[in-house]
Amino acid sequence: MSTGLIIALIVIVALVVAVAAVIALRARGPRHGRGLKRRFGPEYDRAVARHDGDTRAAERELAERVERHGALRERPLEPAERERYEARWTAAQERFVDAPREAVAEADRLIAELAAARGFPADGHYEDQLAALSVHHAHHVEGYRRVHRAARSRADGAHDGVAGTEEMREAMVEARALFAELLRPSRHDGGRHRADADRTAPAARRGHHVPSLLHRHQAKES
């Protein structure tokens, strides 16, 4: 075999190896480094902070979440289900004016139930449910974390001062974003479900005015 042919074979093998490496890296993208940072956004920074700046430990945790929950496909909701969940959330917001503790507890329960209805872990497994939600709704999951923490602190008898009421108000406002995301059809839902969702979409997303019941001056101490 001539030297030129040997060199050509070596070049071809090297190219094949390089292409295979690129394909492997792309396949691993969402589970490593920049891919994880793109996917998780603010959750990536929270994980790094929770691990005291240890990026590798944070990325291992996030990669494990993707491994466990990345294949989850959200179940579609029927129009009547959407209307019931939206009505319950509106009632919780209205209740916040006179009973912020009860309203926050209801918002916490409601998000847990809605997430379960969409196919996320249920049966009271909050941490597992939160981890799964962070994989698919990373930019809004902090609202659920905050409202759950507020609900637990109220259940444990924490003092409800002005700061406590303001904390609960902010938690509910932030949690509303995840609630709206869970009501919205995912890309895996069929066309009929998307059309139904458009017809039954919350008024705020259809462009109609929804009175805000969570302004600072409206909440009374409970």
MINUKE-606042 format. One record per residue (C-alpha): residue number from 1; chain; x, y, z. Coordinates in steps of 0.5 Angstrom, whole numbers, plus 500, padded with zeros to 3 digits. Each point is the difference from the previous one (the first is absolute). Layout:
BEGIN
> nr|kette|xx|yy|zz
> NUM|A|X|Y|Z
...
! end
This chain:
BEGIN
> nr|kette|xx|yy|zz
> 1|A|500|500|500
> 2|A|503|507|498
> 3|A|502|505|505
> 4|A|494|505|497
> 5|A|495|495|500
> 6|A|502|499|508
> 7|A|499|507|501
> 8|A|494|501|497
> 9|A|497|494|504
> 10|A|502|503|506
> 11|A|497|507|498
> 12|A|494|497|499
> 13|A|500|496|506
> 14|A|501|506|504
> 15|A|495|504|497
> 16|A|495|494|501
> 17|A|502|501|508
> 18|A|499|507|500
> 19|A|493|500|497
> 20|A|498|495|505
> 21|A|503|504|505
> 22|A|496|506|498
> 23|A|494|496|500
> 24|A|501|497|507
> 25|A|501|507|502
> 26|A|493|503|497
> 27|A|497|494|503
> 28|A|502|501|507
> 29|A|499|508|499
> 30|A|494|501|505
> 31|A|504|496|505
> 32|A|506|503|500
> 33|A|503|507|501
> 34|A|497|505|496
> 35|A|495|496|498
> 36|A|497|499|507
> 37|A|501|508|501
> 38|A|496|501|494
> 39|A|495|495|502
> 40|A|499|502|507
> 41|A|501|508|500
> 42|A|499|502|507
> 43|A|500|493|503
> 44|A|507|499|498
> 45|A|503|506|504
> 46|A|495|498|506
> 47|A|503|493|500
> 48|A|507|503|499
> 49|A|499|504|506
> 50|A|497|494|504
> 51|A|506|496|499
> 52|A|505|506|502
> 53|A|502|502|493
> 54|A|502|493|499
> 55|A|498|500|492
> 56|A|502|493|499
> 57|A|495|497|506
> 58|A|495|505|498
> 59|A|500|497|493
> 60|A|500|493|502
> 61|A|493|502|504
> 62|A|497|503|494
> 63|A|502|494|495
> 64|A|497|495|505
> 65|A|494|504|500
> 66|A|500|500|492
> 67|A|501|493|500
> 68|A|494|498|505
> 69|A|495|505|497
> 70|A|503|502|493
> 71|A|495|495|496
> 72|A|494|502|504
> 73|A|494|502|495
> 74|A|495|505|503
> 75|A|493|497|500
> 76|A|495|505|496
> 77|A|494|503|504
> 78|A|493|500|498
> 79|A|497|507|500
> 80|A|495|499|506
> 81|A|506|498|504
> 82|A|504|507|498
> 83|A|494|504|502
> 84|A|499|496|507
> 85|A|508|502|501
> 86|A|499|507|498
> 87|A|494|501|504
> 88|A|503|497|506
> 89|A|507|504|499
> 90|A|495|507|499
> 91|A|497|498|507
> 92|A|506|499|503
> 93|A|502|507|498
> 94|A|494|503|502
> 95|A|501|496|507
> 96|A|507|503|501
> 97|A|496|507|502
> 98|A|497|498|506
> 99|A|504|493|502
> 100|A|507|500|497
> 101|A|502|494|503
> 102|A|495|496|498
> 103|A|500|503|493
> 104|A|508|498|499
> 105|A|498|493|503
> 106|A|495|499|494
> 107|A|505|502|495
> 108|A|505|495|502
> 109|A|495|495|500
> 110|A|497|502|493
> 111|A|507|500|497
> 112|A|502|493|503
> 113|A|493|497|497
> 114|A|501|504|493
> 115|A|507|497|500
> 116|A|497|493|501
> 117|A|495|501|495
> 118|A|505|501|495
> 119|A|504|494|502
> 120|A|505|503|505
> 121|A|502|495|506
> 122|A|494|501|505
> 123|A|497|497|506
> 124|A|504|505|505
> 125|A|507|499|497
> 126|A|501|507|500
> 127|A|508|500|499
> 128|A|499|495|494
> 129|A|495|504|497
> 130|A|504|506|500
> 131|A|506|497|497
> 132|A|495|498|494
> 133|A|497|507|500
> 134|A|507|503|500
> 135|A|502|496|494
> 136|A|494|502|495
> 137|A|498|507|503
> 138|A|507|502|503
> 139|A|499|507|499
> 140|A|493|500|504
> 141|A|501|495|506
> 142|A|503|505|505
> 143|A|493|502|501
> 144|A|498|493|502
> 145|A|506|500|505
> 146|A|498|506|503
> 147|A|493|499|501
> 148|A|501|493|503
> 149|A|505|503|505
> 150|A|495|506|502
> 151|A|494|495|500
> 152|A|505|495|505
> 153|A|502|506|504
> 154|A|493|502|501
> 155|A|498|493|502
> 156|A|506|500|505
> 157|A|497|506|504
> 158|A|505|505|497
> 159|A|498|507|502
> 160|A|496|504|495
> 161|A|503|507|500
> 162|A|500|505|494
> 163|A|506|497|498
> 164|A|497|493|500
> 165|A|493|503|496
> 166|A|505|503|495
> 167|A|504|494|499
> 168|A|494|496|499
> 169|A|497|505|495
> 170|A|506|499|496
> 171|A|501|493|500
> 172|A|493|499|497
> 173|A|501|505|495
> 174|A|506|496|498
> 175|A|497|494|500
> 176|A|494|502|496
> 177|A|505|500|494
> 178|A|502|492|501
> 179|A|492|499|501
> 180|A|499|504|493
> 181|A|505|495|497
> 182|A|497|494|502
> 183|A|493|502|498
> 184|A|503|501|493
> 185|A|501|494|495
> 186|A|507|498|499
> 187|A|503|498|493
> 188|A|498|493|501
> 189|A|492|501|500
> 190|A|496|499|494
> 191|A|497|506|496
> 192|A|493|499|503
> 193|A|503|501|507
> 194|A|503|507|498
> 195|A|494|502|496
> 196|A|496|499|507
> 197|A|505|503|504
> 198|A|500|506|496
> 199|A|492|501|501
> 200|A|501|499|507
> 201|A|506|503|502
> 202|A|501|505|506
> 203|A|497|507|499
> 204|A|507|503|501
> 205|A|503|496|494
> 206|A|494|502|495
> 207|A|501|507|501
> 208|A|494|501|505
> 209|A|501|504|507
> 210|A|501|496|506
> 211|A|499|504|506
> 212|A|507|499|505
> 213|A|498|498|507
> 214|A|507|499|502
> 215|A|502|508|501
> 216|A|504|501|506
> 217|A|494|505|503
> 218|A|495|495|499
> 219|A|502|494|504
> 220|A|498|500|507
> 221|A|503|497|506
> 222|A|497|493|501
! end
